[in-house]
């Protein structure tokens, strides 16, 4: 399913919450704050990135996490911490 998703699938989910599963009993809420389309670089799927925001101080290491969303279900996304803002940490997922 992940290989079939495009920016169009995520744009309606802007400013909604995804639950990043830390373990079977604990989840970290992440808000989808940006969906950025990449320039087209040939045939195939248009690349895009997602920016998520957390209100938790500190950061999680970059790796693949399970994120659960009411409309999209469970997604395995490789997240990279990209920096803190005034509220908490931001994470990015890139689709090529």
C-alpha positions as CSV (number, residue, x, y, z in Angstrom):
1,X,0.0,0.0,0.0
2,X,2.8,2.5,0.9
3,X,4.2,2.4,-2.6
4,X,0.9,3.4,-4.0
5,X,0.3,6.5,-1.8
6,X,0.9,9.9,-3.3
7,X,0.8,13.5,-1.9
8,X,-2.9,13.5,-2.8
9,X,-3.6,10.9,-0.2
10,X,-1.9,13.0,2.5
11,X,-3.1,16.5,1.7
12,X,-6.6,15.9,3.1
13,X,-4.9,14.8,6.3
14,X,-3.1,18.0,7.0
15,X,-3.3,19.1,10.6
16,X,-4.7,15.7,11.7
17,X,-3.0,13.5,14.2
18,X,-1.0,10.3,13.5
19,X,-0.1,8.0,16.4
20,X,3.5,6.9,16.4
21,X,3.7,3.6,18.1
22,X,6.5,3.7,20.7
23,X,5.6,0.3,22.0
24,X,2.4,-1.8,22.2
25,X,1.1,0.3,25.1
26,X,2.4,3.8,24.2
27,X,1.9,6.1,21.3
28,X,3.3,9.6,20.5
29,X,0.9,11.9,18.8
30,X,2.3,13.6,15.7
31,X,0.5,16.3,13.7
32,X,1.0,16.3,9.9
33,X,1.9,20.0,9.4
34,X,3.2,20.0,5.8
35,X,2.9,18.0,2.5
36,X,5.6,19.1,0.1
37,X,5.7,18.0,-3.5
38,X,9.0,17.6,-5.2
39,X,9.6,18.6,-8.8
40,X,8.9,15.9,-11.4
41,X,12.1,14.2,-12.4
42,X,11.0,11.7,-15.0
43,X,8.3,9.1,-15.3
44,X,6.7,7.5,-12.3
45,X,5.4,8.7,-9.0
46,X,5.9,12.4,-8.1
47,X,8.2,12.6,-5.0
48,X,7.0,14.3,-1.9
49,X,7.8,14.7,1.8
50,X,5.7,14.9,4.9
51,X,6.6,17.0,8.0
52,X,5.2,15.9,11.3
53,X,5.3,17.9,14.6
54,X,5.5,16.7,18.1
55,X,5.1,18.6,21.3
56,X,7.6,16.3,23.0
57,X,11.0,17.7,23.8
58,X,14.1,15.8,22.7
59,X,14.0,13.6,19.6
60,X,13.5,10.0,18.6
61,X,16.3,8.4,16.5
62,X,15.8,8.2,12.8
63,X,14.3,4.8,11.9
64,X,11.2,3.2,10.6
65,X,8.2,3.6,12.9
66,X,4.6,2.5,12.7
67,X,2.2,5.4,12.4
68,X,-1.5,4.9,12.7
69,X,-4.1,7.2,11.3
70,X,-7.9,6.9,11.4
71,X,-8.3,7.4,7.6
72,X,-5.0,5.9,6.3
73,X,-4.6,3.0,8.7
74,X,-1.1,1.7,9.8
75,X,1.9,3.0,7.8
76,X,5.5,2.0,8.2
77,X,7.4,5.3,7.7
78,X,11.1,6.1,7.9
79,X,11.2,9.3,10.0
80,X,14.2,11.6,10.4
81,X,14.3,14.3,13.1
82,X,14.8,17.6,11.4
83,X,14.9,20.0,14.2
84,X,13.1,21.6,17.1
85,X,10.6,24.5,16.9
86,X,9.1,26.5,19.7
87,X,6.8,23.6,20.7
88,X,8.8,20.4,20.2
89,X,10.5,18.3,17.5
90,X,9.8,18.0,13.8
91,X,10.2,14.8,11.8
92,X,10.3,14.2,8.0
93,X,9.4,11.3,5.8
94,X,10.5,11.4,2.2
95,X,8.8,9.5,-0.7
96,X,10.8,9.1,-4.0
